[in-house]
Amino acid sequence: MQDRDFFPLIEVNGSPYERGRQHGEKAAARVKRSAAIYARALDGFGFPAARLAALIEDFRYQVEAFEPDYLQEMQGIADGAGIPFADVLMINARSEIVTQARLQHQAALQPPPADACTSAAILPARSANGHLLQGQNWDNRLDCAETAIVLRILREDGPDVMTFVEAGGLARYGMNSAGLVLNGNGLSCGRDFQQTGVPLPLIRRKALEQAHFAMALQIVAATPKACSCNVLLGSSLGLSLSLECAPDETFLLYPRQGLLVHANHWVNPVARGKLAETGVQTSPDSLYRDVRVQASLQAAGDKLTLADLKHAFGDEHATPYSVCRPPRPGGQGYESCTTATLLMEPATGRMQVSRLPCLQPRYATYLMARGSAARF
């Protein structure tokens, strides 16, 4: 095994701008690839330049009102990587911007199969070592295997953060030195893109900056969003909750039998009664992916380990529409797959990540400890 078989670890510190500049410099090639991927996507949809500029400006305003330091950090990334600020903001709002472009382009077409993710948590009562275990499959573009990084953010005004993210992004999934852990899944409903809101990665980053579980829950639940999402938010103190977030309302799911699993459809019965589900038409396999992971973990016994979580996320039932997906062409015009699997144990500050587990399920270990190197 060689370093290139895994995601690079980037550590940053200092002021928000300085952290961003270090990020941009150390991961310059990957930041540029991230920006190029979504620029090509927008070109393919024929998204008007004036419409993109208006969206960028709207999201800039939303970010400034939410956390001005994030604009400074994004400017630092742009300067460090040598790309325009707008490209970095697009990376951080890519779900909102690219989806709106796709909806405009395909308004009269049958929706194509979408990328998807499957998340799970094992609570301490079911964990062999008594620790919360949590993770997910990240199903996304195949070419994102060349853009993602593990970013360790050293902070003087709160907990350190370690996040798995596309280079140029401020956060996607991860944990912090206070024992919080966060995963996410796409959701969609009829309320999406009816209002403006804070880009989802920045909400996740803000949640991961919190020292207390309650404050992280408040950030996820109460921040206005442009589109729906699910967030699996846990604490090393022993609890994980699933927050199904519509743009303007949040619904909760609690663990059952010490397990919590989520894919890409609404599960909370109140949400199902109030919202128009629009995700199943593009991710029909969601309806059994969560069932497969839940069943795998239940069958593994009363006390579970990270190995059991790896096994569940490696399920190939009904491939290529499976929990662990091999590369396949999608209706969006690119190949997608299970680009990464993440496993986290917040009590020990340990994250294991496999790059392209659908092809080679090998894991690297990243530690929260400052200055620690990745272990391949």
C-alpha positions in Angstrom: 0.0 0.0 0.0 1.2 3.5 -0.8 0.2 7.0 0.4 -1.7 7.7 -2.8 -4.1 4.8 -2.0 -5.5 7.0 0.8 -6.7 10.5 1.5 -4.0 13.1 2.5 -4.1 14.6 6.0 -3.9 18.4 6.1 -3.4 20.2 9.4 -4.1 23.9 9.7 -4.0 26.5 12.5 -4.0 30.2 13.2 -6.6 32.8 12.3 -9.5 31.9 10.0 -7.7 33.5 7.0 -4.4 31.8 7.9 -6.1 28.4 8.3 -7.7 28.8 4.9 -4.4 29.9 3.3 -2.6 26.8 4.7 -5.5 24.6 3.4 -5.3 26.2 0.0 -1.5 25.9 -0.3 -1.1 22.4 1.1 -4.0 21.0 -1.0 -3.8 23.3 -4.0 -4.1 20.7 -6.7 -7.1 19.1 -5.1 -8.8 22.4 -4.4 -8.4 23.2 -8.1 -9.8 19.8 -9.1 -12.8 20.4 -6.8 -13.5 23.7 -8.4 -13.1 22.3 -11.9 -15.5 19.4 -11.3 -18.4 21.7 -10.3 -17.6 24.3 -13.0 -17.8 21.5 -15.6 -21.1 20.3 -14.1 -22.6 23.8 -14.4 -21.3 24.1 -17.9 -23.0 20.8 -18.8 -26.3 22.1 -17.5 -26.0 25.4 -19.4 -26.5 27.3 -16.1 -26.5 31.0 -17.0 -23.5 33.0 -15.7 -25.8 35.7 -14.4 -27.8 33.2 -12.4 -24.6 31.7 -11.0 -23.3 35.1 -10.0 -26.6 35.9 -8.3 -26.6 32.6 -6.3 -23.0 33.2 -5.3 -23.8 36.6 -4.0 -26.9 35.3 -2.2 -24.9 32.6 -0.4 -22.1 35.1 0.4 -24.7 37.1 2.2 -26.1 34.1 4.0 -22.6 33.0 5.1 -21.7 36.5 6.3 -24.8 36.6 8.5 -24.2 33.1 9.8 -20.4 33.3 10.5 -18.2 36.0 9.0 -15.1 34.1 9.8 -16.0 31.5 7.2 -15.8 34.1 4.5 -12.2 34.9 5.7 -11.3 31.2 5.7 -12.7 30.7 2.2 -10.7 33.8 1.0 -7.6 32.2 2.5 -8.3 29.0 0.6 -8.7 30.9 -2.6 -5.5 32.9 -2.1 -3.6 29.8 -1.1 -4.7 27.7 -4.0 -4.6 30.6 -6.5 -8.2 30.5 -7.6 -11.1 33.0 -7.4 -13.1 33.3 -4.2 -16.3 32.5 -6.1 -14.9 29.0 -6.9 -14.3 28.3 -3.2 -17.8 29.5 -2.2 -19.2 27.2 -5.0 -17.4 24.2 -3.5 -19.0 25.0 -0.2 -22.4 25.5 -1.6 -22.1 22.8 -4.4 -25.2 20.8 -3.2 -27.4 23.8 -3.4 -26.0 25.3 -6.6 -25.5 22.2 -8.7 -28.9 20.8 -7.7 -30.6 24.0 -8.7 -28.8 23.9 -12.1 -29.7 20.2 -12.6 -33.4 20.9 -11.7 -33.5 23.7 -14.3 -31.8 21.6 -16.9 -33.9 18.5 -16.4 -37.3 20.1 -15.5 -39.0 18.2 -18.3 -37.0 15.0 -18.0 -37.3 11.8 -15.8 -35.0 12.4 -12.8 -31.8 10.4 -13.1 -30.5 8.2 -10.3 -28.8 10.3 -7.7 -25.8 9.9 -5.5 -26.6 8.6 -2.0 -25.1 7.8 1.4 -25.9 5.4 4.2 -25.0 6.2 7.9 -25.1 4.2 11.1 -24.3 4.5 14.8 -23.7 1.8 17.4 -24.5 3.1 20.9 -22.4 2.1 23.9 -24.9 -0.5 25.1 -24.3 -2.4 21.9 -20.6 -1.6 21.5 -18.0 -4.2 22.6 -15.7 -1.6 24.1 -18.5 0.6 25.5 -17.8 3.5 23.1 -20.1 5.1 20.6 -19.2 4.0 17.1 -20.5 5.9 14.1 -19.8 6.2 10.4 -21.1 6.1 6.8 -20.6 5.3 3.2 -20.1 8.4 1.1 -21.6 7.7 -2.3 -20.5 10.4 -4.7 -18.6 11.1 -7.9 -15.8 8.7 -8.7 -13.5 11.6 -9.5 -14.0 12.9 -6.0 -11.6 10.2 -4.8 -8.9 12.5 -6.2 -10.2 15.7 -4.4 -11.2 14.6 -0.9 -8.9 15.2 2.1 -8.9 14.7 5.9 -8.7 18.2 7.4 -7.5 18.7 11.0 -8.4 22.2 12.2 -6.5 23.4 15.3 -8.5 26.1 17.1 -7.8 28.3 20.1 -11.4 29.4 20.7 -13.0 26.0 20.9 -12.6 22.3 20.2 -10.3 21.1 17.4 -12.1 19.7 14.4 -11.2 16.8 12.1 -13.3 16.5 9.0 -13.4 14.4 5.9 -14.2 16.9 3.1 -13.6 17.8 -0.5 -10.6 20.0 -0.8 -11.7 23.7 -0.6 -14.6 22.8 1.6 -14.8 23.9 5.3 -16.4 20.6 6.5 -18.5 17.6 5.5 -18.4 14.8 8.0 -16.2 14.3 11.1 -15.7 14.8 14.8 -14.1 17.2 17.3 -11.9 17.0 20.4 -15.0 17.5 22.6 -16.3 14.1 21.5 -18.9 15.2 19.0 -19.3 13.2 15.8 -21.3 14.0 12.7 -22.4 12.2 9.6 -24.9 13.1 6.9 -27.3 11.8 4.2 -29.1 13.6 1.4 -32.9 14.0 1.6 -35.3 15.9 -0.6 -38.9 17.1 -0.4 -41.3 19.5 -2.0 -40.1 22.4 0.2 -36.6 22.4 -1.2 -35.3 25.6 -2.8 -38.3 27.6 -1.8 -36.2 29.8 0.5 -32.6 30.8 0.9 -30.4 29.4 3.6 -26.9 28.6 4.9 -25.0 26.0 2.8 -25.1 22.6 4.5 -21.3 22.1 4.8 -21.1 25.3 6.9 -23.9 24.2 9.2 -22.0 20.9 9.7 -18.8 22.9 10.4 -20.5 25.1 12.9 -22.0 22.1 14.7 -18.5 20.5 14.9 -17.1 23.6 16.5 -19.4 23.3 19.5 -18.2 22.0 22.9 -21.6 20.7 23.9 -24.0 18.3 22.2 -27.0 20.5 22.9 -25.5 23.5 21.1 -24.6 21.3 18.1 -28.1 20.0 18.0 -29.4 23.6 18.1 -27.2 24.6 15.2 -28.4 21.7 13.0 -32.0 22.0 13.9 -32.5 25.8 13.9 -30.4 27.1 11.0 -32.4 27.9 7.9 -31.5 25.8 4.9 -32.2 26.0 1.2 -32.6 22.2 0.9 -33.2 19.1 3.0 -30.7 16.9 4.6 -30.3 14.3 7.3 -27.6 14.7 10.0 -26.6 11.9 12.3 -25.1 13.7 15.3 -23.6 11.9 18.2 -21.6 12.4 21.4 -18.9 10.3 23.1 -21.1 10.6 26.2 -23.2 7.9 24.6 -26.1 9.2 22.4 -26.6 9.7 18.7 -29.7 11.3 17.1 -30.9 11.5 13.5 -32.1 14.9 12.5 -34.2 14.9 9.4 -34.1 18.5 8.3 -36.5 20.1 5.8 -35.4 23.7 5.0 -37.7 25.1 7.7 -38.5 22.2 10.0 -36.6 19.4 11.8 -37.8 15.9 12.7 -36.1 13.5 15.1 -35.3 9.8 15.0 -34.0 8.0 18.1 -31.9 4.8 18.3 -33.7 1.4 18.4 -32.1 -1.5 20.1 -28.9 0.4 20.4 -28.6 1.1 16.7 -29.4 4.1 14.5 -29.3 3.8 10.7 -30.3 6.2 7.9 -30.3 6.3 4.1 -31.9 8.8 1.8 -35.7 8.8 2.5 -37.8 10.3 5.2 -38.5 8.0 8.1 -40.1 10.1 10.9 -43.8 9.5 10.6 -44.7 13.1 11.2 -42.4 14.2 8.4 -43.9 11.5 6.1 -47.3 13.0 6.8 -46.3 16.6 6.3 -43.8 16.5 3.4 -43.9 15.5 -0.2 -41.1 12.9 -0.5 -39.1 13.6 -3.7 -36.0 11.5 -3.0 -37.2 8.0 -3.7 -37.7 8.7 -7.3 -34.0 9.3 -7.7 -32.6 7.0 -5.0 -35.1 4.0 -4.9 -32.4 1.8 -3.4 -32.6 3.9 -0.3 -35.7 2.0 0.7 -33.6 -1.2 1.4 -30.1 0.1 2.0 -30.9 1.2 5.6 -32.7 -2.2 6.1 -29.7 -4.1 4.9 -27.3 -2.2 7.3 -29.7 -2.6 10.2 -30.1 -6.3 9.6 -26.4 -6.8 9.2 -25.6 -5.2 12.5 -28.5 -7.0 14.3 -27.2 -10.3 13.0 -23.7 -9.6 14.2 -24.6 -10.2 17.9 -25.2 -8.2 21.1 -21.8 -6.6 21.2 -20.5 -4.9 18.1 -17.2 -3.6 16.9 -15.9 -1.3 14.1 -15.3 -4.6 12.1 -19.1 -5.2 12.2 -19.7 -1.6 10.9 -17.2 -2.2 8.1 -19.0 -5.4 7.2 -22.4 -3.7 7.1 -21.2 -0.8 5.0 -19.5 -3.3 2.6 -22.9 -5.0 1.7 -23.2 -5.7 -2.0 -26.8 -6.9 -2.1 -28.5 -5.9 -5.4 -25.3 -4.4 -6.8 -24.8 -2.0 -8.4 -27.7 -0.4 -6.5 -26.2 -1.5 -3.2 -25.0 -0.2 0.1 -21.5 -0.4 -1.2 -21.7 0.7 -4.9 -19.2 -0.1 -7.6 -18.5 2.6 -10.2 -21.3 3.0 -12.7 -22.4 5.7 -15.1 -25.2 7.8 -13.7 -27.9 9.9 -15.3 -26.0 13.0 -14.2 -23.4 12.4 -16.8 -20.6 11.1 -14.6 -19.5 7.8 -12.9 -20.5 7.5 -9.3 -19.7 4.9 -6.6 -19.1 4.5 -2.9 -16.2 6.9 -2.9 -15.3 6.5 0.8 -16.3 4.7 4.0 -15.7 6.6 7.3 -15.7 5.0 10.7 -15.3 7.1 13.9 -14.8 6.5 17.6 -15.1 10.0 19.2 -14.1 8.8 22.7 -10.6 7.9 21.3 -10.4 10.6 18.7 -9.9 7.9 16.0 -11.2 8.1 12.4 -10.7 5.3 9.9 -11.3 6.1 6.2 -11.2 3.8 3.2 -10.7 5.3 -0.3 -12.8 3.6 -2.9 -13.9 0.7 -0.6 -16.0 -0.6 -3.5 -12.7 -1.5 -5.2 -10.2 -2.0 -2.4 -11.5 -1.9 1.2 -8.3 -0.8 2.9 -8.4 1.7 5.8 -6.1 4.5 7.0 -6.3 5.8 10.5 -6.4 9.5 11.4 -6.2 10.7 15.0 -7.5 13.9 16.5 -4.3 14.5 18.4 -2.4 17.6 17.2 0.6 16.8 15.0 -0.2 13.1 14.7 0.4 11.5 11.3 -2.0 9.3 9.4 -1.4 5.6 9.7 -1.6 3.6 6.5 
